[in-house]
């Protein structure tokens, strides 16, 4: 049984399928950590004031979307009887996912897959593939969400 699960969310179409999967594999003593990574170009410092928020509305928007995705996922899991905590760091998604898994001592990373074409992979690398290659623990990739 997995005791520490790290679930990487990006608000994509595989969101519901990921939560279904987590519901099936999380045991009564599992600690579920929901992670959404913010692009560092849009990350405001923790001490950002109202002036910073007015000057960088795109950063505020990205953080708001990430917070909403995490809140929705946490509420959905809670309805299913699974408790979770949320993490909202900034950085390169693959690197952050692997680093958080190491820091938490995760037994399993659960992540979605966007089904990129070969050309799309050249232009926008796959976070799931990078995570598979660098994760400190097993990675479960949900592929049903988008086809």
Residue pairs with C-beta under 8 A, 6 or more apart in sequence:
1 27
1 29
1 30
2 25
2 26
2 27
2 30
2 107
2 108
3 27
3 29
3 30
3 31
3 107
4 30
4 31
4 33
4 104
4 105
4 106
4 107
4 108
5 22
5 25
5 26
5 30
5 31
5 32
5 33
5 106
5 107
5 108
5 109
5 110
6 33
6 35
6 97
6 100
6 101
6 104
6 106
6 108
6 109
6 110
7 18
7 19
7 22
7 32
7 33
7 34
7 35
7 73
7 84
7 109
7 110
7 111
8 35
8 36
8 37
8 93
8 97
8 109
8 110
8 111
8 112
8 127
8 131
9 15
9 18
9 34
9 35
9 36
9 69
9 70
9 73
9 112
10 36
10 37
10 69
10 93
10 112
10 127
11 36
11 65
11 66
11 68
11 69
12 112
12 114
12 145
12 146
13 145
13 146
14 112
14 113
14 114
14 142
14 143
14 144
14 145
14 146
15 69
15 72
15 73
15 112
15 145
16 145
17 112
17 142
17 144
17 145
18 110
18 111
18 112
18 142
18 145
19 73
19 76
19 77
19 80
21 110
21 140
21 142
22 32
22 77
22 82
22 110
23 77
23 80
23 82
25 108
25 110
25 140
26 32
26 82
30 82
31 85
32 77
32 82
32 83
32 84
32 85
33 84
33 85
33 86
33 87
33 100
33 104
33 106
34 70
34 73
34 74
34 77
34 84
34 85
34 86
34 87
35 86
35 87
35 88
35 89
35 96
35 97
35 100
36 66
36 69
36 70
36 86
36 87
36 88
37 88
37 89
37 90
37 91
37 92
37 93
37 96
37 97
38 62
38 63
38 66
38 88
38 89
38 90
38 91
39 62
39 90
40 90
40 91
40 92
42 56
42 58
42 59
42 62
42 63
42 90
43 59
43 63
43 90
44 52
44 53
44 56
44 59
44 60
44 63
45 52
53 59
53 60
63 88
66 88
67 88
70 86
70 88
71 86
73 84
74 84
74 86
77 83
77 84
78 84
87 100
89 96
89 100
90 96
91 99
93 127
93 130
94 125
94 127
94 130
94 131
94 134
95 130
95 134
97 109
97 111
97 127
97 131
97 135
98 131
98 134
98 135
98 136
100 106
101 109
101 135
101 136
101 137
102 136
106 136
106 137
107 137
107 138
108 137
108 138
108 139
108 140
109 131
109 135
109 137
109 138
109 139
109 140
110 139
110 140
110 142
111 127
111 128
111 131
111 139
111 140
111 141
111 142
112 128
112 141
112 142
112 143
112 145
112 146
113 126
113 128
113 141
113 142
113 143
113 145
113 146
114 126
114 128
114 146
115 143
115 146
115 147
116 124
116 126
121 129
128 139
128 141
131 139
132 139
132 141
